[in-house]
Amino acid sequence: MTGPFTRRALFRPHAVVRAALLGALTACLALAMAGPAGVTASAAGTDALPLSGATTSGLHNSYDPGAFTYLVL
């Protein structure tokens, strides 16, 4: 008897690599579909910040420029 039924498909190296790549691709797609909703960010004490001091991606310019004179041009 000849054909694909005479081979053990599970023990072929290509089948193992293909299954591993398919699993990794599936995991990456699942994480990508979750998007930013799967990750939440928070900062302490944001109630006193002006609207220009906080964004959805974090805090900006929240340092004291006098303490870091080498950063001020």
Secondary structure, DSSP 8 states (H G I E B T S, - for coil): --SGGGS-GGG-HHHHHHHHHHHHHHHHHHHHHHGGGG-----TTGGGS-GGGEETTEE-S-S-GGG-GGG--
